[in-house]
């Protein structure tokens, strides 16, 4: 079913994760976060041993520092300064580290942006400014017309609903979750898609192994995004909705299958 928004036809929305789906920072992001945390809060807390995979920046900060004795009030009071230092450090480190653009990504983004039936955005655990900085390393920001970030919520599973609401408020498009494709490299990307009945697209370019990703039964699986034609083919297929509109939870609510 085609939906119209201000004279433009949109059929599918494609939302990309960033880290190890689009690019690999090879430690630049983590290093910037650790340095900023030490400067602002006086400790890195549990960041060195914390598993960043699939977590939002805001959740990483909270779960690394609060167990190390940083109070909720201290965390909140220093957050703006932390972000300022983190973004400043990341701007430098993203050009010092061996950051890698993953196979096929730019060709796929270019192809998707060349279509009038696809709307491309981000669904990422990065803060919005951190996402901008990382993508700027390869000049990719112009490909994305919307996004949901760690500034919006610390909980990744809330992000698809926020994305849908943002599409409606910012672009006038009231889309179904079955028309939202979430592309990511972790089980958390797949889980957040499945929670809302969106289409999950797993790509094995991250830390999560092929077998683990396949065990989550994603709607689609790719070793990488290098075969542009094969990836584009999935947007030609009709997906049966997992949930009806009447069954969808609102943002912030607890979803129970």
C-alpha positions as CSV (number, residue, x, y, z in Angstrom):
1,X,0.0,0.0,0.0
2,X,1.5,3.3,-1.1
3,X,1.2,6.3,1.3
4,X,1.6,9.9,0.2
5,X,3.4,12.7,2.1
6,X,3.3,16.2,0.7
7,X,3.2,14.9,-2.9
8,X,6.0,12.4,-2.4
9,X,5.4,8.6,-2.5
10,X,7.0,6.7,0.4
11,X,6.6,3.0,0.7
12,X,9.4,1.9,3.0
13,X,11.5,3.5,5.7
14,X,15.0,2.1,6.2
15,X,16.8,2.8,9.5
16,X,20.5,2.1,9.9
17,X,22.5,1.4,13.0
18,X,26.0,3.0,12.7
19,X,28.7,1.2,14.6
20,X,29.8,-2.0,12.9
21,X,26.8,-1.7,10.5
22,X,27.9,1.4,8.6
23,X,31.5,1.8,9.9
24,X,34.0,0.6,12.4
25,X,35.6,3.2,14.7
26,X,38.1,0.7,16.0
27,X,38.1,2.2,19.5
28,X,37.8,5.9,18.8
29,X,34.4,6.3,20.2
30,X,35.1,4.3,23.4
31,X,38.4,6.2,23.9
32,X,36.6,9.6,23.6
33,X,34.0,8.5,26.1
34,X,36.5,7.2,28.6
35,X,38.6,10.4,28.4
36,X,35.5,12.6,28.8
37,X,34.2,10.6,31.7
38,X,37.5,10.9,33.5
39,X,37.7,14.6,32.9
40,X,34.1,15.4,34.0
41,X,33.3,12.8,36.6
42,X,36.8,11.9,37.8
43,X,36.5,8.2,36.9
44,X,35.9,5.9,33.9
45,X,33.9,3.6,36.1
46,X,33.3,0.3,34.5
47,X,33.8,1.5,30.9
48,X,36.9,-0.6,30.2
49,X,35.1,-3.9,30.9
50,X,31.6,-2.7,29.8
51,X,30.2,-4.3,26.6
52,X,29.2,-1.4,24.4
53,X,27.6,-3.7,21.8
54,X,24.1,-2.6,21.0
55,X,23.9,-0.3,24.0
56,X,23.0,3.4,23.8
57,X,25.6,6.0,24.8
58,X,23.3,7.2,27.7
59,X,22.9,3.7,29.0
60,X,26.6,3.0,28.8
61,X,27.3,6.2,30.8
62,X,24.8,5.3,33.5
63,X,25.7,1.6,33.8
64,X,29.4,2.4,33.9
65,X,29.4,5.2,36.4
66,X,26.5,4.6,38.9
67,X,28.0,1.2,40.1
68,X,31.3,3.1,40.5
69,X,29.7,5.5,43.1
70,X,28.6,8.4,40.9
71,X,25.2,9.5,42.1
72,X,22.2,10.2,39.9
73,X,22.4,13.9,40.7
74,X,26.1,14.1,39.9
75,X,25.6,12.2,36.6
76,X,22.8,14.5,35.5
77,X,24.6,17.7,36.6
78,X,27.7,16.8,34.6
79,X,25.9,15.5,31.5
80,X,26.0,18.6,29.3
81,X,29.7,19.1,30.1
82,X,30.4,15.4,29.5
83,X,28.7,15.6,26.1
84,X,30.7,18.7,25.2
85,X,34.0,17.1,26.0
86,X,33.0,13.7,24.4
87,X,32.1,15.4,21.1
88,X,35.2,17.5,21.1
89,X,37.5,14.5,21.7
90,X,35.6,12.4,19.2
91,X,36.1,15.0,16.5
92,X,39.9,14.6,16.9
93,X,40.1,10.8,17.5
94,X,37.8,9.9,14.6
95,X,40.5,11.3,12.2
96,X,43.4,9.8,14.2
97,X,42.1,6.2,14.4
98,X,41.9,3.8,11.5
99,X,38.1,4.2,11.0
100,X,36.8,1.9,8.3
101,X,33.7,2.3,6.1
102,X,32.2,-1.2,5.7
103,X,31.7,-2.9,2.4
104,X,28.9,-1.7,0.1
105,X,27.5,0.9,2.5
106,X,27.9,4.0,0.4
107,X,26.7,2.3,-2.7
108,X,23.6,1.1,-0.9
109,X,22.9,4.5,0.6
110,X,23.3,6.1,-2.8
111,X,21.0,3.6,-4.4
112,X,18.3,4.0,-1.7
113,X,18.5,7.8,-1.9
114,X,18.0,7.5,-5.6
115,X,14.6,6.0,-5.2
116,X,11.3,7.8,-4.5
117,X,9.8,4.9,-2.6
118,X,12.3,4.7,0.2
119,X,13.0,7.1,3.1
120,X,16.4,6.6,4.8
121,X,17.2,7.4,8.4
122,X,19.2,6.3,11.5
123,X,18.3,4.3,14.5
124,X,21.4,4.3,16.6
125,X,22.7,4.2,20.2
126,X,24.9,7.2,19.5
127,X,24.1,10.7,20.7
128,X,23.0,12.7,17.7
129,X,26.1,14.8,17.6
130,X,28.3,11.7,18.0
131,X,26.5,10.1,15.1
132,X,27.1,13.2,13.0
133,X,30.8,13.2,13.8
134,X,31.3,9.6,13.0
135,X,29.4,9.8,9.7
136,X,31.2,13.0,8.7
137,X,34.4,10.9,8.5
138,X,33.2,9.6,5.2
139,X,30.8,12.4,4.2
140,X,27.6,10.3,4.8
141,X,25.4,12.7,6.8
142,X,23.5,13.9,3.7
143,X,22.1,10.4,3.1
144,X,19.9,10.4,6.2
145,X,16.6,12.4,6.5
146,X,15.6,11.3,10.0
147,X,17.0,9.6,13.1
148,X,16.5,8.4,16.6
149,X,19.4,8.7,19.0
150,X,20.5,8.2,22.6
151,X,19.4,11.7,23.3
152,X,15.8,10.6,22.7
153,X,15.9,7.5,25.0
154,X,18.4,5.2,26.7
155,X,16.3,2.2,25.8
156,X,16.9,0.9,22.3
157,X,13.6,-1.0,22.2
158,X,11.7,2.4,22.5
159,X,13.4,3.7,19.4
160,X,11.2,2.3,16.6
161,X,8.1,3.9,18.2
162,X,9.9,7.3,18.4
163,X,11.0,6.9,14.8
164,X,7.4,6.3,13.7
165,X,6.2,9.3,15.7
166,X,8.9,11.5,14.2
167,X,8.1,10.4,10.7
168,X,4.5,11.6,11.3
169,X,5.3,14.8,13.1
170,X,8.3,15.9,10.9
171,X,7.3,14.5,7.6
172,X,3.6,14.0,7.7
173,X,3.8,10.3,7.1
174,X,1.8,7.9,9.2
175,X,3.6,4.6,8.4
176,X,3.0,1.1,9.6
177,X,5.8,-0.7,11.5
178,X,5.7,-3.4,8.8
179,X,7.1,-0.7,6.4
180,X,10.0,0.1,8.7
181,X,13.3,-1.9,8.1
182,X,15.9,-1.8,10.9
183,X,19.4,-2.8,9.8
184,X,21.9,-3.7,12.4
185,X,24.7,-6.0,13.5
186,X,23.6,-7.0,17.1
187,X,20.8,-9.0,18.7
188,X,19.6,-5.8,20.2
189,X,18.9,-4.3,16.8
190,X,16.9,-7.4,15.9
191,X,15.0,-7.3,19.2
192,X,14.0,-3.7,18.9
193,X,12.6,-4.4,15.4
194,X,10.8,-7.5,16.5
195,X,9.2,-5.8,19.6
196,X,7.2,-3.4,17.3
197,X,6.6,-5.6,14.3
198,X,9.2,-3.9,12.2
199,X,11.3,-5.8,9.6
200,X,14.7,-6.9,11.0
201,X,17.7,-7.0,8.8
202,X,20.8,-8.6,10.4
203,X,24.3,-7.9,9.0
204,X,27.3,-9.9,10.3
205,X,29.9,-7.1,10.2
206,X,30.0,-6.6,14.0
207,X,31.1,-8.6,17.0
208,X,28.1,-10.9,17.0
209,X,28.7,-14.1,15.1
210,X,26.7,-15.3,12.2
211,X,25.2,-18.3,14.1
212,X,24.1,-16.1,16.9
213,X,22.4,-13.6,14.6
214,X,20.7,-16.4,12.7
215,X,19.4,-17.9,15.9
216,X,17.4,-14.7,16.5
217,X,15.5,-15.5,13.2
218,X,15.8,-12.1,11.6
219,X,13.6,-11.4,8.6
220,X,16.7,-11.0,6.5
221,X,20.4,-11.8,7.0
222,X,23.5,-10.6,5.1
223,X,27.1,-11.4,5.7
224,X,27.8,-7.7,4.7
225,X,26.1,-5.0,2.7
226,X,28.4,-5.4,-0.3
227,X,25.8,-6.9,-2.7
228,X,23.7,-3.8,-3.3
229,X,21.3,-5.6,-5.7
230,X,20.6,-8.4,-3.2
231,X,19.9,-5.9,-0.4
232,X,17.7,-3.7,-2.6
233,X,15.7,-6.8,-3.5
234,X,14.2,-7.1,0.0
235,X,12.4,-3.8,-0.4
236,X,10.4,-5.2,-3.3
237,X,8.8,-7.9,-1.1
238,X,5.6,-7.6,1.0
239,X,6.1,-8.3,4.7
240,X,3.2,-9.7,6.8
241,X,2.8,-7.5,9.9
242,X,3.7,-9.1,13.2
243,X,1.4,-6.8,15.2
244,X,-1.8,-5.0,14.2
245,X,-2.1,-1.3,14.9
246,X,-4.5,-2.0,17.8
247,X,-1.9,-4.2,19.5
248,X,1.1,-1.9,19.3
249,X,2.4,-0.5,22.6
250,X,3.0,3.2,23.1
251,X,6.5,4.6,23.6
252,X,7.8,4.1,27.1
253,X,5.3,1.3,27.9
254,X,6.4,-2.3,28.7
255,X,5.8,-4.6,25.8
256,X,4.6,-8.1,26.6
257,X,4.4,-10.6,23.7
